[in-house]
Amino acid sequence: MTSRSDAVVLIGPMGAGKTSIGKRVAKTLGRTFYDSDVAITRAHGPIETIFAEQGEPHFRALERDAVRAGLATGGIVSLGGGAVTDAETRAALRDQRVVLLTVEPRVVAGRVLGSARPLLAGDGGLERWKAIYAERRPLYEELADVTFDTSSGPLAHVVENVVAWVRDTEKEDS
């Protein structure tokens, strides 16, 4: 069995529920919760402003640092949807427990469209979401140890399933 860190990382597309589920998983397991997007916003200002003024490459560099800081907490770590596009971030995730949260396009429309997410701004947001998800999906699947869909049913069921999976993997690793 390979040695893994204590962190549990939630990845997936925008609107999959990484933050909501991550907070509940952390609470249930008695661990810290870290959201890379929140950390970036606190340290550098709104993400949409960073994108507009400094560009996506600069944002991804900030995100890479935020992900490393999150992994160091050893808690539950929620990543922004595009974090996996950075090769260094993917490398940092290789020894982590990685949970992929997925969501159907019909559901995500109500969750994120009209929000301040820079990659979905303007008309055609759902079509852009679909294209972005299709582009990133192979990276998500490459990194994921397990996948849970958040499209239907109570959020509590997804939380319970993630918690059970974490506990099972910890038993296997001990």
Secondary structure, DSSP 8 states (H G I E B T S, - for coil): -----S-EEEE-STTS-HHHHHHHHHHHHT--EEEHHHHHHHHH--HHHHHHHHHHHHHHHHHHHHHHHHHHHTSEEE--TTGGGSHHHHHHHTTSEEEEEE--HHHHHHHHTTSS-GGG-STTHHHHHHHHHHHHHHHHHHH-SEEEE-SSS-HHHHHHHHHHHHHHHHHHH-
